[in-house]
């Protein structure tokens, strides 16, 4: 029986997502086409690879074995491609990278632009999703790598996580006319008295202290509201919300640089724990194409440049933060 790599990838994606609809979406095929392909494979095998139900699909015993072997074969195919195509593939190759809203807004886009500028016949796909979605896409080999907060993936045995060099502070911000805008300093508990908007799922390392600050806000008489009050898909959506009401958010400074420069947004402060440490996440044992390796180098460079830009913005707009840090140091 002839094996097709495309069909192997379909089986692996279906096992990862547990749904024909979700797997088809990630593979960029229609759901009926994916269903026909898997059914055709099962007919050739004479056995079912998946149990279908109203809640989705799960691999049978044979299906689990098949998926495991399919992953091995796909890794071997990736290795063969990498070894035989040669280094010149950067000029015509393709790479796919993912990241949460802050990396996508801040440094993944510039890194991708730099690669296609250097290699005009190469192409790059940048996907902005939550790290949960990006992890599924990495394991189904839709992505070469993605960038995520390192604390979210430290226990995943099949991943390599290369920690990037910079630590990116997040700063609470609001529209210039916000009631807190004239304050010299705003602590997290006071900032969270107002509706909080976030562009993505909050990493667990930050969620615990933010929930603590939110509870403190309610204890001091703040209006009872859910946290976060607004969860959006991307930085642009959060900016639109903050412009139009008294909601606040927190961001890397490089993501709101134009609004700070135009005085549309103001910084309200930060906390020692309010920062992100990013890493480059890849599948352990999966070979890198030359295009992906080049893009990874550009991502490292662009992330360092974003950090330098944030330092410049903080020096210009972050007087509240510096006074807060000095005050905190005096109490320690």
Helices and strands as residue ranges (DSSP letters): H 5-17, H 20-27, H 31-45, E 50-53, E 56-59, H 61-85, G 87-91, E 94-99, H 101-103, I 104-108, H 109-118, E 123-128, H 131-139, E 145-149, G 150-152, E 159-175, H 188-191, E 197-198, H 204-219, E 230-231, H 235-244, E 249-252, G 253-255, H 257-261, E 265-269, E 275-283, H 290-317, H 319-331
